[in-house]
Amino acid sequence: MRAEVGDVEYRTWLQQIVLGPVDGDEVTLMLPTRFLRDWVRSQYGDRLSALWNQEIPAIRRVELQVMRPGDVVAAPPAADGEGGASAAPAEVTPAPAARAASAPSDRVSDTRSDLVAPLDQRFTFDTFVVGKPNEFAYACARRVAEKPSSVGFNPLFLYGGVGLGKTHLMHSIGAELIRRGGISVAYMSAEKFMYRFIAAIRSQSTVEFKDHLRSVDVLMIDDLQFLIGKDNTQEEFFHTFNALVDAGRQIVVSADKSPSDLSGLEDRLRTRLGCGMVADIHATTFELRISILEAKATASGVVVPGKVLEFLAHKITTNVRELEGALNRLIAHANLFGRPITLESTQDVLHDILKAHDRRVTIEEIQRKVSEHWNIRLTDMSSARRARAVARPRQVAMYLAKQLTSRSLPEIGRKFGNRDHTTVMHAVSRVQELMERDTAFAEDVELLRRMLES
Ligand SMILES: Nc1ncnc2c1ncn2[C@@H]1O[C@H](COP(=O)(O)OP(=O)(O)OP(=O)(O)O)[C@@H](O)[C@H]1O
């Protein structure tokens, strides 16, 4: 969840969740107050259930409860929230399922269950706000949902920057197809696709994996850029892709760049990806941001003054996810303290987010400064080289990206040669550790930070 919603939102709402009993198909999560419980339930409930079910297919329900004294809980995660595995159980030992959850990579999965990756129920066409930057992509998505495999729309390739609604549109297509019925839909991220593929190889069930994939009517793969550099998985995807298109099935793919700009993907795959409908989701305009904020504020039932919406739409321009996160925080604050939202309270409540946006340091700038400082090639920021002379500056750049920008861990990972968010997490803690131990190193990092901030 942290990787998905970003640090700020995670800390505000999810950090205090404590794992309660795991019983059969139900897991209980506990929260300290009723307000938090209700908020987490309404905003994240479905997603939490989906993630648990994805990791442990036996779990069908996530129950959210207010903690009472004496409740049986598993230990909260370690202080940094990321080294959870080291936490010792409090009062009771977590049930086997709970332990399995902390080591998902060890799990050899049932490929079948993953083909029906859960869709986020919040992401439907109804909740997608249409404006100039996304109207074409929206129209294409609707068309595919209404008439899959139409000539000229297969594959549908949706692309655009981070947090601009690609996933939302894909889930909307899935939800609409399922609502209409009679069609099998498989949705998964490219990362999951690779993970499943590798798991299938390990458990010698690749034939089953392929057969299942090739039996769906509509296959949707999100964040395809993840497959850059993963040659075997690309190859497998290419064959699945061909088999499905040849059999008249629909493919929907999303990525952060157009097929022709996805250098690092095999040419033949890029060519095939670009031969259906390619739809770009452009950066949001001020008008679209206002419409999105208005829609979300109305849905929440809390009155948010127009001035505040305008202020947010001016300040947070990069992506809709952050815009939404900021608004959610304001709304929650208003609910919590029963005070109306004003421009003043907005600046106060969102001061950390707004500060991050004021600085406007980009990851590219950070990479450039750090490479100059240690005299390494800029390309090594995204290369696979692991020599310490290169790897350490890269870790520092990741650390600074986390500190100085409001990018989420997966976004940062992507900018560093498509690395995984766990690599970024590791880099951040490693640099913190080193700064504590080595004053000369700490001074170097501080100097870089000051240069970037000024
Ligand atoms: N036009 C829109 N209307 C309503 N909500 C939107 C719109 N665009 C984006 N959002 C919301 O912004 C958040 C981020 O969107 P989404 O996850 O679809 O982005 P993405 O393009 O897939 O990002 P990533 O590159 O990180 O995969 C979601 O909560 C989504 O509902």
The ligand as a Gaussian input file, in Angstrom:
#p B3LYP/6-31G(d) Opt

LIG

0 1
 N       -9.413000      11.833000     -15.000000
 C       -9.463000      11.341000     -13.773000
 N      -10.604000      11.367000     -13.070000
 C      -10.680000      10.892000     -11.814000
 N       -9.631000      10.366000     -11.160000
 C       -8.467000      10.300000     -11.811000
 C       -8.302000      10.787000     -13.135000
 N       -7.031000      10.595000     -13.519000
 C       -6.414000      10.020000     -12.492000
 N       -7.260000       9.843000     -11.460000
 C       -6.961000       9.259000     -10.145000
 O       -5.583000       9.466000      -9.876000
 C       -5.003000       8.342000      -9.260000
 C       -3.858000       7.839000     -10.105000
 O       -4.351000       7.318000     -11.334000
 P       -3.809000       5.969000     -11.996000
 O       -3.342000       5.024000     -10.929000
 O       -4.820000       5.482000     -12.930000
 O       -2.553000       6.550000     -12.754000
 P       -1.520000       5.812000     -13.730000
 O       -1.473000       6.663000     -14.941000
 O       -1.869000       4.395000     -13.888000
 O       -0.188000       5.978000     -12.898000
 P        1.161000       5.085000     -12.883000
 O        2.018000       5.662000     -13.953000
 O        1.722000       5.366000     -11.517000
 O        0.821000       3.657000     -13.102000
 C       -6.128000       7.315000      -9.134000
 O       -6.638000       7.380000      -7.830000
 C       -7.155000       7.762000     -10.136000
 O       -8.458000       7.421000      -9.742000

